Amino acid sequence: MKAVVITSPGGPEVLQLQEVEDPEIRDDEVLIRVEATALNRTDTLQRKGFYPPPKGASLFPGLECSGTIDAVGRNVTRWKVGDQVCALLSGGGYAEKVAAPAGHVLPVPPGVSLKDAACFPEVACTVWSTVFMMSHLSAGETFLIHGGSSGIGTFAIQIAKYYGAKVFVTAGSEEKLAFCKNLGADVCINYKTEDFVARVKEETEGKGVDVILDNIGGPYFQQNLDSLNVGGRLFIIGFMGGTVTQVNLGGLLARRLTVQAAGLRVRSLENKAVIVSEVEKNVWPAIAEGKVKPVVYTYLPLSEAAEGHRLMESSTHIGKILLVA
């Protein structure tokens, strides 16, 4: 089969489509013939040598895919050859075939094409596990998403609105903010021209928001704390701005704030299976109702993975970038 290989750590040009061995499946895995895979920011970190795959995972990038099951392990009961599915992966999505644990596989949601189903596994599992399972966002609460026009952001807006939250977003252009507004965001803040803390306070009568999903890290840490309501929860899922900062911790105590952080890829297979099951139960019905839609910026062939990475690193895109096998 063909797969995108990271020939050495470096820029997008190190991604090369090469002929490689087909993956072998374990007893509790399925083999998926890939229709499409979606780019994630962590793929660019892996390409640079900063984010190695977990032990035993494929060395090829790609944390989610959609496709058709080609083979099933002897212990697999739910899936059969020919099923159209999407899957959360620990790696290997940038390929024509990939092995996935059966418990990390989901049916293609009703009303979504096989290709577009590749949009959902990583973002849905990330957002559901962090915002809902761990931060307990609930109806009537306020929720701030940094990077509202990203793949994570565009999904988070839709699912939070579905569950009755008031949604705030930050983004860096009027075009991106207009897109977020169209998806359902209630308050759209241009972080390049506005102080998001001041705007959050203004829109919440000085209280602050209940939950924040942050991918910037260090530079936003103090501002995020300052933007939280009493009992507020900050969840950090990335460090695009860096990992080091100086912070005044007084607000944590005074307002009973919670700060959490987590990645998805490094979790145990068992933990990821629980998240996938919760996503099918709680997110798939919203997609089936048409309340959560795939947001695809562009489709590229696997051979143009390098161009996909350049596009992602330019941050000009809105939603997901898909590679089609």
Secondary structure, DSSP 8 states (H G I E B T S, - for coil): -EEEEE-SSSSGGGEEEEE-------TTEEEEEEEEEE--HHHHHHHHTSS---TTS-SS--SEEEEEEEEE-TT--S--TT-EEEEE-SS--SBSEEEEEGGGEEE--TT--TTGGGGHHHHHHHHIIIIIIIT---TT-EEEEESTTBHHHHHHHHHHHHTT-EEEEEESSHHHHHHHHHHT-SEEEETTTS-HHHHHHHHTTT--EEEEEESS-GGGHHHHHHTEEEEEEEEE---TT-S-----THHHHHTT-EEEE--STTS-HHHHHHHHHHHHHHTHHHHHTTSS---EEEEEEGGGHHHHHHHHHHT---BEEEEE-
